[in-house]
Amino acid sequence: MLSSQIFQQLQQIVGKKHASRTLAERDLHSRDQSPHPPALPDAVVWPASTQEVRAIARLAHEEGIPLVGWGAGTSIEGNPIPVRGGIVVDFRRMDRILAIHAQDFQVTVQPGVLYKDMNRVLARHGLFFAPDPGANASIGGMIANNAAGTRTVKYGATRDNVLALEVVLADGRVVRTGSRAVKQSAGYDLTHLFTGSEGTLGLITQATLKLAPIPEHFSAATAAFPTVQDAADAVFGIMGSGLNPAALELLDQATIRLLKEEAGFAIPTAPNLFLEFHGASQAALEEELKLAEAICRECHCMEFQAGLGRKAHKQLWETRHRTFEIMLRRHPGQRYLVTDVAVPISRYPELVAYAAEAMESLELPGAMVGHAGDGNLHTVVFFHDSPDAQARVEELNRGLVMKALALEGTCTGEHGVGLGKKKYLAQEYGPEAVALMGELKALLDPKGILNPGKVVE
Ligand SMILES: Cc1cc2nc3c(=O)[nH]c(=O)nc-3n(C[C@H](O)[C@H](O)[C@H](O)COP(=O)(O)OP(=O)(O)OC[C@H]3O[C@@H](n4cnc5c(N)ncnc54)[C@H](O)[C@@H]3O)c2cc1C
């Protein structure tokens, strides 16, 4: 427990109103959107500046108190759960857009800004930040988890779109990494060391991001297939053909059924691909769609609907983004697991076949959705709590990770290591690499106060 004296010092740093020890606030910061068990922090603080974060870190370092960054709390692998208590640093008040460098396609922001809010402002300049996780995450949380989304296949994950950072280290030192130049080869790449480190190496207090112009011409399509295997084959065909989709999502029959009930899509209740292309001209888009359709037809596509109007296009992607939330709502009181593995695109059909068979043989009815264009697959299973169901769910998760690793992939494509994937890191990288990660952690955070219990010890 945090002493009253330390709490008073925190109040002095951030102001009385912006530090709390109430059970309600601690409870709100004890869980993310994952099924991992909650853990209460001792206090929550809402700093307003880098200087305040720096002072909080100095105090925590001196006293050896855990310090856990908090964005929007939408993680799904337990990433921000303060498993060892301590102080949660909620970045909600640090939500300013500091500079829009429209001519350079860049923006500099504080970490607490939510990416959808930021994109609304950037739209006035004809620009957007492309990584788009389904939830309205904060930029700090997206950088810390290296979040990705439906558009990663064309624009990259968060990591590919971060140019520079300001980071407060565990002992309160402030470092600046990277620059606004899009080409950088000066020294070690600290920007990308902190990106994806899940708040275990430093607290991000500022970021400069790469933006993309909002495409003048875009077109979406849906393609329905008799089997999920055919759909996965088409994904490989499209990516292998040199086409450059802006989104290529796989949704199995169960997911489509749910989305149709929710949004009334007029598409077959069958495995579908949702595709989007961005282009410089309508003619170029039509060419791309024609080729995509031909590839899908070769893979037994039953129905290809192209050229969706603006309204249908918006509805398609809004509903796709709400898939997980819709699933949760449809299974009240049940436990769930979202798996997250990724493989090279040529191995994707094999991964999909394995996942379908594993869900069936383990008697775990669920759904399969994937950012297929980048080889990323999620299965979502709901179950009533029992030791038997829990064991089958764990077997599904473990089996999928092992299969992804056997296919030269990764145990997590975008959700991060958090609590659930720690046990697989050594298998993925080997003990030497994990030991090196531990040494880096010890160098930057010798007292182990930053988000302890995550990624590596
Ligand atoms: C419905 C739904 C759909 C989702 N879809 C996707 C998806 O498609 N792709 C995807 O990648 N993810 C997805 N996610 C997961 C989640 O949205 C992302 O992981 C997101 O990046 C989390 O951001 P956040 O602001 O909520 O961060 P939080 O959950 O608050 O924190 C995430 C991690 O970042 C650390 N952290 C937060 N702020 C800072 C900071 N300033 N400095 C250092 N560390 C910090 C925390 O300690 C924690 O380890 C989804 C989640 C939901 C609920």
The ligand as a Gaussian input file, in Angstrom:
#p B3LYP/6-31G(d) Opt

LIG

0 1
 C      -13.235000      -3.869000     -29.641000
 C      -11.736000      -3.888000     -29.702000
 C      -11.105000      -4.049000     -30.921000
 C       -9.715000      -4.033000     -31.002000
 N       -9.122000      -4.169000     -32.228000
 C       -7.784000      -4.104000     -32.325000
 C       -7.140000      -4.190000     -33.591000
 O       -7.777000      -4.341000     -34.631000
 N       -5.800000      -4.083000     -33.632000
 C       -5.042000      -3.891000     -32.499000
 O       -3.830000      -3.756000     -32.604000
 N       -5.635000      -3.838000     -31.288000
 C       -6.961000      -3.931000     -31.169000
 N       -7.537000      -3.833000     -29.932000
 C       -6.698000      -3.704000     -28.730000
 C       -6.412000      -2.264000     -28.266000
 O       -7.353000      -1.345000     -28.753000
 C       -5.002000      -1.821000     -28.683000
 O       -4.025000      -2.667000     -28.108000
 C       -4.654000      -0.373000     -28.291000
 O       -3.374000      -0.061000     -28.766000
 C       -4.692000      -0.104000     -26.805000
 O       -4.628000       1.305000     -26.622000
 P       -5.142000       1.992000     -25.278000
 O       -5.028000       3.459000     -25.430000
 O       -6.443000       1.462000     -24.887000
 O       -3.993000       1.518000     -24.289000
 P       -4.104000       0.833000     -22.867000
 O       -4.879000      -0.424000     -22.965000
 O       -4.527000       1.820000     -21.868000
 O       -2.573000       0.487000     -22.636000
 C       -1.871000      -0.358000     -23.507000
 C       -0.429000      -0.527000     -23.058000
 O        0.245000       0.695000     -23.231000
 C        0.808000       1.174000     -22.017000
 N        0.686000       2.626000     -22.107000
 C       -0.423000       3.374000     -22.274000
 N       -0.085000       4.661000     -22.431000
 C        1.265000       4.727000     -22.373000
 C        2.231000       5.775000     -22.480000
 N        1.876000       7.040000     -22.684000
 N        3.535000       5.460000     -22.352000
 C        3.928000       4.189000     -22.163000
 N        3.078000       3.165000     -22.053000
 C        1.761000       3.429000     -22.168000
 C        0.001000       0.487000     -20.931000
 O        0.731000       0.349000     -19.750000
 C       -0.278000      -0.859000     -21.594000
 O        0.827000      -1.720000     -21.444000
 C       -8.950000      -3.874000     -29.827000
 C       -9.576000      -3.722000     -28.599000
 C      -10.956000      -3.742000     -28.521000
 C      -11.598000      -3.567000     -27.176000

